[in-house]
Amino acid sequence: EHLVHYGVKDKNGRIDISIKFLDVDGNERPLAIIECKEERIPVIAQQVKDQAANYAHYIGAKYFIITNGIEMDYYHYNEKEH
C-alpha cells in the first residue's frame, strides 16, 4: 500500500505488507509493517532498517519486520530512539 493510503501525503514509499487490528472503537489501526527484500539483501542492513522504521513512524505502527525470504528480524518501533 502506498503511504498516501495512511494519510501520509508528503512522503513517498510503499508498504509491502501491513498488519492491522481493530481498536476498542472498532477502527482499524496499524500494528506492524513488513518490509520484503530480495534474498541477496541482508535484513540487518542499516538502510533497510531505517526504511522500515520510517514507514512504521509515518503510519503509527508499533512494530516493523524485515525479511528477505530466508531471514526475518522483528523490531519494536521506539520513537524516542528513532
N, C-alpha and C positions, 0 to 999 in steps of 0.2 A: 504494500500500500504506500502511496506517495504521502509525504508528511502533511500535505495540504488536507488530507482526509482527517487529520487530527487537529485541524485549525492552525497549523504552522504554515504561515504564508511567506515568511521571509527567509526560509531555508530550503535548500534542495536536498533531495535524498528519497530513497525508497526503503521501507522496512520490509525485509524478506518475509518474516513471519511475526505476527503479534499474538500474544495470549491475553485474553481479556476476561474480566469477571464482572458479575453484577453486584453493585453496592447495595446497601440496605434499602435504598430508594428505588432499586430496580434499574439504575443507569449503568450502562457498560463503561467500564474503566480499564485502562491498560494495566496489566500486571507485569508483563515481560515482553522483550523483543528478542528475536533470534536472528542473528546475522550469519548468513551462509556464505562460505567462501569455497574456492576451488581446493582440491586436495593438496596442491603444491604450496598453498599459503598457510603458514603456521598460525594457529589460533592465538598464540601468545604475542604476536607482533603488536607493538605499541600503537601503530596506526590503526590497526583493526580494532583494538580495544577502545581507542579514542572515538572511532566512528560509532561503535555500538553504544558507548556511554553517552555520546551526544544525542543519539536517537532516543535513548531512554530518558534523558533530560528533557528533550523537546516535547515528548508526549506524556511525561509524568509517570513512566513505568518504574517500578521498584527494582526490577531485575533485568539483566541482559545476559544472553547466552551467545556464545560464538562457536560455530562448528565448521569443519572442513570435510565432513563426511567420515572422517577417521577419528579425530579428536574433538572433544567438546569441553569448553570451560564455562563455568557459571559464575556470575558476579552479582552482588547486591549493589545497586547504584547508591552512592552516597554523595549528595550534592555538595557537602562541605569539603570533600576531598577531590572533587572534580574540577 
